[in-house]
Amino acid sequence: MSNQFKSEAAPKIATALKPQLGPLQGLRIIELGQLIAGPFAAKTLADFGAEVIKIEPPAKDPSAPTKGGDPLRQWRLIKNGTSVWWQIQSRNKKSLTLDLKQKEAQEIVRQLAQSADVLIENFRPGAMEGWGLGPEVLQELNPKLIILRISGYGQTGPYRDKPGFGVVAEAMGGLRHLSAEPGRVPVRVGISIGDTLASLHGVIGILMALHERQRSGLGQVIDVALYEAVFNCMESLLPEYSAFNVVRAAAGSELPGIAPSNAYLCADGAYALIAGNGDSIFKRLMRKIGREDLADDESLAHNEGRVKESKKIDKAIEAWTLGLSCDEVLKALDQAEVPGGRIYTVKDIAEDPHYKAREMIVHQTLDDGTQIGLPGIIPKLSRTPGGTRSAAPSLGEHTVGVLREIGLSDEQIKALEVRGIIGKIQLPLTTSSDQIKHQ
């Protein structure tokens, strides 16, 4: 990593990084988003070789650089002044500081957009247009530019101007209503799943737009709303309401309309998740728990009949699990070829041999010697896999290199620093190797 920007920013990874280029090598992406939805989309593409230039607001006080940049740098647990979450969300990215409220910064974005393939933003609708960075402007400069716009409610419609976070989108998309025990307050999933679902839909949109651009030579705008990404994953919720006027209710650990599929208490206080809802699987499960009568009951041979008797079936299964430890239950299920599992904590994940065998946990060492685990990269491509090429950047670490690349002199860059358009830098650099090269 270059030393062109000096700050108390993200700790660097000291271990060797994988050199894979990935299938997206040569793709240039400008990331203007912050926090989760936009940056997660860019992170996914960066993992597979895309060059991502992340634009962040500079620190207003040069003596306190941790007060600038993407707010995610300071979310949740902090190590050496920076969130360890940052190491996941911004690996393989380059950091450029720009105050987008200033016209000179907006002009720099317009210059960068001329050589970019994709621009990602997740501001409230209208913000980009207010900065002179709307699609009409950027695509006139670069007709091939693909623009991903992620927002709470989308770029159109009566709610477009409302602020929207993932938790609200999860509720509006229908998920929150279902995530509770019957009769109790709906709870949220303990992660920002709405943002992540929107991110992944955005990545799909980008890849489709790139494919179409090969025919037309033109870019396009991808409009992803958080609530719509959640709603898209709600399975039969709407058609069941349309056809039967059924409003599905919270069902706890059950999977309504599919049986048996539930969490069952074991003798050691742990829960075993058992999915015995395939016709042949159900028969094997019933025989394993000693309930041949249920296995041979023709009324339970198919899912429709089992749903009608789901309470009775669940009671029979739990009578069996209560006599065994969770490990014993899972061993018996494996013998019977019945899908089952335990409820994993992160400790279970970190120690699981299958996670390790699949390289789903990668270990990296920070400058202070602390080793941290990070999620591995998916999906797994056989010939051009993704990889970690660089650690999450310190704030503004690549500012000088990026600005030199678009033709600015050191004197011009220093003038931008003086006017607060970029963050604090150190000039001159000692070697040309510090400059950014388009991958």
Backbone torsions as a table, in degrees:
resi	resn	phi	psi	omega
1	MET	NA	145.1	-179.2
2	SER	-77.1	160.7	-179.8
3	ASN	-110.0	27.0	-173.4
4	GLN	-72.5	-20.3	179.2
5	PHE	-120.5	121.1	-177.2
6	LYS	-105.3	120.4	178.9
7	SER	-159.1	172.6	173.7
8	GLU	-89.7	60.9	-170.9
9	ALA	-103.1	-157.5	-169.8
10	ALA	-55.7	133.8	176.4
11	PRO	-64.7	142.7	-177.5
12	LYS	-88.5	158.2	177.6
13	ILE	-89.8	128.1	-174.7
14	ALA	-91.8	-19.6	-177.7
15	THR	-78.5	162.5	-179.7
16	ALA	-65.1	141.7	-178.8
17	LEU	-106.9	148.5	-177.2
18	LYS	-71.7	139.1	-174.3
19	PRO	-91.8	8.7	-174.2
20	GLN	-53.9	140.3	176.1
21	LEU	-83.7	-37.8	177.9
22	GLY	82.6	163.2	-175.8
23	PRO	-70.0	-16.8	-178.5
24	LEU	-101.0	13.6	178.5
25	GLN	-56.8	133.4	-178.2
26	GLY	97.5	-10.6	179.0
27	LEU	-87.0	127.1	179.6
28	ARG	-106.8	128.8	-176.1
29	ILE	-125.5	133.9	172.4
30	ILE	-102.9	121.7	179.5
31	GLU	-105.9	117.5	178.7
32	LEU	-108.6	-1.2	-176.9
33	GLY	-82.4	177.6	174.9
34	GLN	-147.3	168.0	-177.0
35	LEU	66.7	-107.0	-164.0
36	ILE	-119.3	-56.8	-165.8
37	ALA	-62.2	-57.7	179.3
38	GLY	-64.6	-49.4	-179.3
39	PRO	-61.3	-32.9	178.4
40	PHE	-67.7	-37.8	176.6
41	ALA	-62.2	-45.7	179.7
42	ALA	-65.7	-38.2	178.6
43	LYS	-62.0	-40.4	179.6
44	THR	-62.4	-42.1	178.9
45	LEU	-70.7	-37.8	178.7
46	ALA	-63.6	-35.8	178.7
47	ASP	-59.4	-22.1	-178.0
48	PHE	-110.9	26.0	167.8
49	GLY	104.8	-9.9	179.2
50	ALA	-66.2	142.8	172.8
51	GLU	-83.6	119.5	-179.4
52	VAL	-114.6	118.8	174.0
53	ILE	-100.6	108.2	-177.8
54	LYS	-90.7	122.6	179.4
55	ILE	-97.0	124.1	-177.5
56	GLU	-126.8	151.0	175.7
57	PRO	-68.9	138.0	178.3
58	PRO	-70.5	160.0	174.5
59	ALA	-68.4	130.4	180.0
60	LYS	-67.7	-32.1	178.0
61	ASP	-109.7	107.4	-177.8
62	PRO	-57.0	-23.1	179.7
63	SER	-80.4	-8.6	-179.9
64	ALA	-130.7	68.2	-175.0
65	PRO	-62.7	-21.7	-179.9
66	THR	-72.1	-8.0	179.0
67	LYS	-89.3	1.8	178.5
68	GLY	-113.4	-177.3	175.5
69	GLY	81.8	-171.4	177.6
70	ASP	-59.3	129.2	179.2
71	PRO	-56.6	-22.5	179.6
72	LEU	-60.3	-23.7	177.7
73	ARG	-56.9	-23.8	-176.7
74	GLN	-117.1	16.1	180.0
75	TRP	-89.3	142.5	176.6
76	ARG	58.9	-137.0	-167.9
77	LEU	-82.2	131.7	-171.8
78	ILE	-107.1	136.1	175.2
79	LYS	-130.4	124.4	-179.3
80	ASN	55.1	37.4	175.2
81	GLY	87.4	-2.4	-176.6
82	THR	-137.1	144.1	177.7
83	SER	-60.7	137.4	175.2
84	VAL	-69.8	-21.5	174.4
85	TRP	-59.6	-34.3	-179.8
86	TRP	-56.7	-33.4	-178.1
87	GLN	-64.1	-28.4	176.7
88	ILE	-82.4	-52.6	-169.8
89	GLN	-65.5	-23.9	-172.6
90	SER	-124.6	14.0	174.9
91	ARG	-61.8	149.5	178.2
92	ASN	68.5	11.4	-179.8
93	LYS	-107.7	163.9	174.2
94	LYS	-115.4	141.3	-176.2
95	SER	-108.6	124.7	176.0
96	LEU	-122.1	126.3	178.6
97	THR	-93.0	131.4	176.8
98	LEU	-148.8	135.9	172.7
99	ASP	-89.7	98.2	-172.2
100	LEU	-67.0	-8.9	177.2
101	LYS	-79.3	-9.6	-178.2
102	GLN	-103.9	141.1	-173.0
103	LYS	-61.4	-36.5	179.7
104	GLU	-63.4	-37.4	178.1
105	ALA	-67.5	-40.0	178.5
106	GLN	-63.0	-37.7	178.4
107	GLU	-66.8	-35.9	177.4
108	ILE	-63.9	-41.2	177.7
109	VAL	-61.7	-41.2	178.6
110	ARG	-62.4	-37.8	177.5
111	GLN	-67.1	-42.7	179.1
112	LEU	-63.7	-37.5	-177.7
113	ALA	-63.7	-24.7	-178.1
114	GLN	-67.7	-24.6	179.5
115	SER	-110.4	8.2	-176.8
116	ALA	-94.0	155.1	172.8
117	ASP	-92.9	-36.2	-173.6
118	VAL	-140.2	141.9	169.3
119	LEU	-123.2	132.4	-178.8
120	ILE	-117.7	130.5	175.9
121	GLU	-143.1	148.7	176.3
122	ASN	-135.8	41.0	174.9
123	PHE	-82.8	169.2	175.5
124	ARG	-64.3	140.7	180.0
125	PRO	-50.9	135.0	-179.3
126	GLY	101.1	-21.3	-178.3
127	ALA	-64.0	-46.0	-178.8
128	MET	-63.7	-41.3	178.2
129	GLU	-63.0	-37.7	178.5
130	GLY	-63.9	-25.7	177.8
131	TRP	-92.7	4.5	-176.0
132	GLY	72.2	28.9	-176.2
133	LEU	-125.1	24.2	178.6
134	GLY	-70.3	166.9	-178.4
135	PRO	-57.1	-35.8	-179.0
136	GLU	-60.6	-40.6	-179.8
137	VAL	-72.5	-51.1	-173.6
138	LEU	-67.7	-39.0	-178.0
139	GLN	-79.4	-16.7	169.9
140	GLU	-70.8	-36.5	176.6
141	LEU	-72.8	-35.4	-177.0
142	ASN	-142.2	90.1	-176.9
143	PRO	-60.6	-18.5	-179.6
144	LYS	-86.1	-4.5	-174.0
145	LEU	-69.8	130.2	174.0
146	ILE	-99.8	129.6	-176.4
147	ILE	-119.2	119.8	174.3
148	LEU	-98.2	123.3	179.2
149	ARG	-118.5	114.7	177.9
150	ILE	-111.8	128.5	178.7
151	SER	-146.8	172.3	-177.2
152	GLY	-62.3	-43.5	-171.8
153	TYR	-125.1	3.0	-179.7
154	GLY	95.3	172.5	-175.7
155	GLN	-84.4	-7.2	179.9
156	THR	-132.3	174.8	176.6
157	GLY	94.2	164.3	-174.6
158	PRO	-65.6	-20.2	-178.5
159	TYR	-98.3	3.5	-170.2
160	ARG	-54.9	-33.2	-175.1
161	ASP	-88.9	-4.3	179.4
162	LYS	-75.2	141.7	173.3
163	PRO	-68.4	139.5	-177.2
164	GLY	-139.6	122.6	174.8
165	PHE	-109.5	168.1	-176.0
166	GLY	-56.6	-40.1	-176.8
167	VAL	-62.8	-37.0	177.7
168	VAL	-71.0	-40.4	179.5
169	ALA	-64.2	-38.0	178.6
170	GLU	-62.2	-36.8	178.2
171	ALA	-71.9	-46.3	-178.3
172	MET	-67.4	-31.8	-179.6
173	GLY	-76.2	-7.3	176.4
174	GLY	103.2	-10.0	-175.0
175	LEU	-71.5	-44.1	-173.6
176	ARG	-62.1	-34.1	-179.4
177	HIS	-61.3	-29.1	-175.7
178	LEU	-93.0	-13.4	-170.8
179	SER	-94.3	74.1	178.6
180	ALA	-164.7	164.9	166.0
181	GLU	-77.9	145.9	-179.0
182	PRO	-52.3	131.5	177.5
183	GLY	82.1	1.3	-179.1
184	ARG	-114.4	167.1	-177.7
185	VAL	-63.9	130.2	175.9
186	PRO	-59.3	140.2	-178.8
187	VAL	-113.3	157.9	176.7
188	ARG	-92.0	153.2	168.8
189	VAL	-65.6	141.8	-172.2
190	GLY	-75.0	13.7	175.3
191	ILE	-132.7	170.0	-178.0
192	SER	-86.8	66.7	-172.6
193	ILE	-65.7	-31.4	178.4
194	GLY	-63.1	-42.1	177.7
195	ASP	-63.3	-43.9	-177.0
196	THR	-66.9	-40.5	177.2
197	LEU	-62.2	-40.6	177.6
198	ALA	-64.4	-40.2	178.1
199	SER	-58.1	-47.6	-177.4
200	LEU	-67.0	-37.6	173.4
201	HIS	-62.3	-37.2	177.3
202	GLY	-64.0	-40.9	177.5
203	VAL	-63.0	-42.4	177.1
204	ILE	-59.0	-44.2	179.6
205	GLY	-61.6	-41.9	178.8
206	ILE	-61.3	-46.6	-177.9
207	LEU	-64.6	-37.6	177.0
208	MET	-67.4	-40.9	-179.9
209	ALA	-66.3	-37.1	176.6
210	LEU	-63.4	-40.5	179.0
211	HIS	-64.8	-44.1	-179.8
212	GLU	-66.9	-32.4	-179.3
213	ARG	-63.0	-25.8	177.2
214	GLN	-62.7	-28.0	178.7
215	ARG	-88.6	-46.4	-171.7
216	SER	-92.9	-24.3	-174.4
217	GLY	76.2	9.1	-175.4
218	LEU	-120.5	148.4	172.7
219	GLY	-85.3	-178.1	175.9
220	GLN	-159.5	172.2	-179.5
221	VAL	-101.5	132.9	178.0
222	ILE	-108.7	118.5	-175.9
223	ASP	-107.2	108.4	-179.6
224	VAL	-117.1	123.8	174.9
225	ALA	-101.3	137.4	-178.7
226	LEU	-56.2	-48.2	-175.2
227	TYR	-64.9	-33.0	-179.8
228	GLU	-69.8	-35.0	177.8
229	ALA	-64.8	-39.2	176.2
230	VAL	-66.8	-48.1	-178.2
231	PHE	-59.0	-34.6	-179.6
232	ASN	-63.9	-18.1	-178.0
233	CYS	-103.1	12.6	-173.5
234	MET	-91.3	15.2	169.5
235	GLU	54.3	-122.7	-171.1
236	SER	-91.9	13.0	-173.5
237	LEU	-54.4	-52.8	-175.9
238	LEU	-73.2	-47.1	-179.8
239	PRO	-61.6	-32.0	177.4
240	GLU	-66.7	-37.6	176.6
241	TYR	-67.9	-43.0	-177.9
242	SER	-64.3	-41.9	-174.1
243	ALA	-85.0	-33.3	-172.1
244	PHE	-125.1	1.5	-176.9
245	ASN	58.5	32.1	-179.3
246	VAL	-94.8	125.4	172.7
247	VAL	-102.3	105.2	-177.2
248	ARG	-61.9	137.3	-177.9
249	ALA	-107.9	167.3	176.4
250	ALA	-60.1	139.7	-175.6
251	ALA	-132.2	16.6	177.9
252	GLY	62.9	-128.5	-176.4
253	SER	-89.9	-1.8	177.2
254	GLU	-75.3	163.6	169.9
255	LEU	-115.0	97.2	-171.3
256	PRO	-55.7	135.9	176.7
257	GLY	82.6	1.0	179.9
258	ILE	-136.1	123.8	-174.0
259	ALA	-144.8	146.8	-6.1
260	PRO	-88.1	139.8	175.1
261	SER	-155.4	106.8	-172.2
262	ASN	-163.2	178.6	173.8
263	ALA	-106.5	130.8	-172.8
264	TYR	-122.7	130.9	-177.8
265	LEU	-70.2	136.3	179.7
266	CYS	-108.7	173.1	-174.5
267	ALA	-63.8	-27.1	-177.8
268	ASP	-92.4	9.8	178.2
269	GLY	88.0	-7.6	176.9
270	ALA	-85.4	164.0	178.5
271	TYR	-110.4	137.4	173.3
272	ALA	-105.1	130.4	175.3
273	LEU	-90.6	123.7	-176.9
274	ILE	-126.4	126.3	177.8
275	ALA	-116.1	90.7	-178.4
276	GLY	-107.2	35.9	-169.2
277	ASN	-91.2	-4.1	170.6
278	GLY	-78.3	147.9	-174.6
279	ASP	-58.1	-51.3	-179.3
280	SER	-71.8	-33.5	177.9
281	ILE	-63.1	-41.6	179.8
282	PHE	-58.3	-44.1	-179.7
283	LYS	-62.1	-43.3	179.7
284	ARG	-64.1	-40.2	179.7
285	LEU	-63.9	-45.8	-178.2
286	MET	-63.6	-38.0	178.4
287	ARG	-68.6	-36.0	179.7
288	LYS	-64.5	-36.4	-178.3
289	ILE	-89.2	5.8	176.5
290	GLY	81.9	22.0	179.9
291	ARG	-114.4	65.3	178.2
292	GLU	-60.0	-28.9	179.6
293	ASP	-60.8	-39.2	178.3
294	LEU	-75.6	-36.2	178.8
295	ALA	-62.1	-35.7	-175.7
296	ASP	-95.3	1.7	-179.1
297	ASP	-77.0	112.2	-176.2
298	GLU	-62.0	-26.3	179.9
299	SER	-71.0	-15.4	-180.0
300	LEU	-106.7	9.2	-174.8
301	ALA	-67.4	-25.4	-178.5
302	HIS	-128.0	163.0	-172.4
303	ASN	-58.8	-38.1	-177.6
304	GLU	-57.1	-44.3	179.0
305	GLY	-70.3	-37.9	-178.7
306	ARG	-66.5	-35.0	179.2
307	VAL	-61.2	-39.6	179.3
308	LYS	-63.7	-26.5	-177.9
309	GLU	-115.7	26.5	-173.9
310	SER	-61.1	-35.5	-179.7
311	LYS	-66.0	-42.2	179.5
312	LYS	-65.5	-41.1	179.9
313	ILE	-66.1	-44.7	178.8
314	ASP	-60.2	-39.6	179.8
315	LYS	-63.6	-40.1	179.4
316	ALA	-66.6	-40.9	-179.9
317	ILE	-66.5	-44.1	-177.9
318	GLU	-69.8	-28.8	174.1
319	ALA	-60.1	-32.7	177.2
320	TRP	-77.3	-47.4	-176.5
321	THR	-65.6	-29.7	-179.0
322	LEU	-66.8	-16.5	179.0
323	GLY	-93.5	0.3	-176.0
324	LEU	-134.2	156.4	171.2
325	SER	-72.1	164.4	179.4
326	CYS	-61.6	-40.2	178.5
327	ASP	-61.1	-41.0	180.0
328	GLU	-66.8	-39.6	177.8
329	VAL	-61.4	-47.6	-177.1
330	LEU	-66.3	-35.7	177.1
331	LYS	-63.5	-42.7	179.0
332	ALA	-65.6	-39.0	178.4
333	LEU	-64.2	-40.5	177.5
334	ASP	-60.9	-41.5	179.3
335	GLN	-62.3	-35.3	-179.1
336	ALA	-89.5	0.5	-178.5
337	GLU	57.1	49.1	176.6
338	VAL	-113.9	127.7	179.8
339	PRO	-61.0	129.1	178.9
340	GLY	-159.3	160.3	179.3
341	GLY	-168.3	170.6	177.1
342	ARG	-101.4	168.9	176.5
343	ILE	-88.2	111.6	-173.9
344	TYR	-80.9	137.4	162.2
345	THR	-92.9	172.1	178.1
346	VAL	-64.3	-28.4	175.6
347	LYS	-63.0	-42.9	177.3
348	ASP	-61.2	-42.2	179.2
349	ILE	-61.1	-47.7	-176.3
350	ALA	-63.7	-25.7	-175.7
351	GLU	-104.0	-0.8	-174.7
352	ASP	-77.5	128.9	-177.3
353	PRO	-67.4	-27.6	-179.9
354	HIS	-70.8	-41.3	174.8
355	TYR	-55.7	-45.2	-177.7
356	LYS	-66.3	-43.6	-178.6
357	ALA	-63.0	-30.7	-178.8
358	ARG	-91.5	7.4	-179.1
359	GLU	54.8	39.7	178.3
360	MET	-90.4	-3.8	172.2
361	ILE	-127.3	117.1	177.4
362	VAL	-112.4	140.8	-177.3
363	HIS	-107.3	134.1	179.6
364	GLN	-134.0	147.4	-175.6
365	THR	-108.2	127.4	178.6
366	LEU	-81.3	170.6	-176.6
367	ASP	-57.8	-32.2	-178.2
368	ASP	-85.0	6.6	178.3
369	GLY	92.6	-5.6	179.0
370	THR	-70.0	128.9	176.3
371	GLN	-97.1	129.0	178.4
372	ILE	-122.9	151.5	175.3
373	GLY	-97.5	139.4	177.1
374	LEU	-127.3	150.7	176.8
375	PRO	-62.3	141.4	175.6
376	GLY	-70.8	-176.5	-172.1
377	ILE	-103.8	130.9	175.5
378	ILE	-133.1	156.2	-1.0
379	PRO	-73.8	166.4	-176.5
380	LYS	-96.2	110.1	179.2
381	LEU	-94.0	136.3	-173.5
382	SER	-72.1	-38.2	-173.4
383	ARG	-103.6	-33.9	-179.0
384	THR	-128.2	67.5	-176.7
385	PRO	-69.1	159.6	172.8
386	GLY	-76.2	175.2	-179.6
387	GLY	-171.8	171.5	176.6
388	THR	-99.6	112.2	-178.9
389	ARG	-96.5	-27.5	-179.4
390	SER	-153.3	153.9	179.3
391	ALA	-75.2	164.8	174.8
392	ALA	-57.9	134.6	-171.8
393	PRO	-79.4	155.0	167.8
394	SER	-73.3	162.0	-174.5
395	LEU	-62.8	119.1	178.3
396	GLY	74.0	17.5	-173.6
397	GLU	-59.0	-31.7	-175.9
398	HIS	-108.3	13.4	-175.7
399	THR	-56.5	-51.3	-176.7
400	VAL	-62.4	-45.6	-178.0
401	GLY	-61.7	-43.8	-179.3
402	VAL	-65.9	-43.2	-178.6
403	LEU	-68.7	-36.3	174.9
404	ARG	-63.0	-37.0	-177.0
405	GLU	-63.5	-33.2	179.5
406	ILE	-90.8	11.1	168.8
407	GLY	103.1	5.9	179.7
408	LEU	-79.7	140.6	176.8
409	SER	-83.7	166.2	177.4
410	ASP	-59.7	-36.3	179.8
411	GLU	-65.4	-41.3	178.4
412	GLN	-66.7	-38.7	179.2
413	ILE	-65.6	-42.8	178.4
414	LYS	-62.3	-37.1	178.4
415	ALA	-65.1	-36.5	176.2
416	LEU	-63.9	-38.7	177.5
417	GLU	-63.7	-45.2	-178.0
418	VAL	-60.2	-37.4	-178.3
419	ARG	-85.3	2.4	177.0
420	GLY	76.4	15.4	-179.3
421	ILE	-78.4	-33.0	173.0
422	ILE	-121.9	170.9	178.7
423	GLY	-79.2	-178.0	-178.1
424	LYS	-67.9	135.6	-179.1
425	ILE	-129.4	172.6	175.5
426	GLN	-125.6	120.6	179.7
427	LEU	-130.8	152.1	-4.8
428	PRO	-81.4	162.5	172.8
429	LEU	-82.2	153.8	-172.3
430	THR	-85.9	-25.7	-177.0
431	THR	-136.9	154.2	178.6
432	SER	-72.8	-12.6	-178.4
433	SER	-68.4	-14.0	179.0
434	ASP	-76.6	-11.5	-178.4
435	GLN	-75.7	147.9	176.7
436	ILE	-76.8	134.9	173.7
437	LYS	-114.0	134.6	178.2
438	HIS	-61.5	121.3	-178.0
439	GLN	-67.2	NA	NA
